[in-house]
Amino acid sequence: MIKNIIFDFGDIFINLNKEATFQKMATLGVTDISEAMIDTYHKYEKGLISTDAFIEFYQQQFPAIEKKQLVAAWNAILLDFPLERLAFLQALKASGNYRLFLLSNTNELHISWIQQDWGLARFAEFKVCFEQFYLSHEIHYRKPDTDIYEFVLRENKLKASETLFVDDLQENTTAAEKLGIQVWNLIPGKEDVVELFQKNNIAI
C-alpha cells in the first residue's frame, strides 16, 4: 500500500527543454562537453561549489562569454509550469491520503530563475504542498546516487515498499527501485503527472 509519494521537479511539474542549454552554449562557442565540465556541474548541483565559482569556471575556460550570457544559457532549459499540475498537487495534498515529498537535482541558478518567473507567491503555493522540499544543492546529494534515496527514507522514517517515486529519468527510477521503492518512470510528452492514478495501481 502506497503511503508516501516522492516527486521529481523537472519534466514532472515544470516543463523542460533538455537540449536548450547545449544549443545556447554552442552559440557561445562551447561545443564539446569535457569531463571537467561534467565534474563541475555535478559539484554545483550538489552545492559543493558556489554559483560564483561555477560561473568563474566557465569564464576561465571561455573568457569571451559574459556572465549574463552564461546564466541565460544555463536557464534556457526551464520552460512553463502548467497550472493544472499545481491544482492536481493541491488536491492531492488536501486529500491527506499521502505524505508528499519533492526530490530534485536542482541548482541555485535554476531555483532562483523559477522563483522569479513564477513569482514568490506561486512558488510558495507549490512548495507548501510538500512535507519536505529536497533540492540537491541544499542537501549535498544528487540522483541517481543511492545515498540520496537512503537519506530521504531515513530522515522521514519511510518504508521503501510503501513509497512511490515519480521521475522522468530511467537511471533515477532504476536506482530507487533497487532499494525496494516503487517507481513510475514518467515519459514527458506522452504522460503527465496528473495521470498518476490512472497510470499506477493506487487510489486517492
Buried (B, 14 or more C-beta within 10 A) or exposed (E): EBBBBBBBBBBBBBBBEEEBBBEBBEEBEBEEEEEEBEEBBBBBBBBEBEBEEBBEBBBEEBEEBEEEBBBBBBBBBBBEBBEEBBEBBBEBBEEEBBBBBBBBBBBBBBBEBBBEBBEEEBBEBBEEBBEBBBBBBBBEBBBBBEEBBEBBBEEBEBEBEBBBBBBBBEEBBEBBBEBEBBBBBBEBEEBBBBEBEEBBEBEE
